[in-house]
Amino acid sequence: MSLRSNDRQWGSVAKFFHWTIALAILGNGIFGLLMDLAHSPMQKINWLALHKSIGLTVLALVLLRVLWRWGDGHPREEPAPRWQQLGARAVHGVMYVLIVALPLSGWWFNSVTGKPLQWFKLFNLPALVAKNDDMRGFSHAVHEYLFWLLILVLVAHVGAALKHHVFDNDNVLRRMLPFGRLRNGSTSTGDSP
């Protein structure tokens, strides 16, 4: 498998970014929702620090992914109704915005609480804004609602991929699977990673 994407399928670098970011977002989201199950305040602090570090990693990975995407090729689009092509582009655009906005909103929330932000205890990152207790609840709500909105968009994304795989019998999903083999006689479609 090639590192770069071609007119038939996504390359291994695009697939790496796609699946690593997807798993990190889902895992970190579940982790964030379960943090209240910590057995002690110290355990919760450690879990929260890990949650923040994973979120910052997602932010870095998605920015690298966008840079890679600009210079990488992409599979050809398969003929489809215009509304489906526009819908796929819209979902991908919204998904990219949310994937960037979610960790940034967490960074903002952390900043308004006045707490230090470390990446895996290796270095500190600066606050995005000054401490502001009045914004604490609002910034947390924004972070949480962005997560749920991203989940809704991901459901649409996964649903569309499964629809292409099961009902359309094309290569949309297969071309992004890490070890997927393309079906013969079908061109790939143009959903971007």
Buried (B, 14 or more C-beta within 10 A) or exposed (E): EEEEBBEBBBBBBBBBBBBBBBEBBEEBBEBBEEBEEBEEEEEBEEBBBBBBBBBBBBBEBBEEBEEBBEEBBBBEEBEBEEEBBEBBEEBBEBBBEBBBBBBBBBBBBBBBBEBEBBBEEEEEBEBBEEEEEEBBEEBBEBBBEBBEBBEEBBEBBEEBBEBBBEEBEBBBBBBBBEEBEBEEEBBBBBBBB
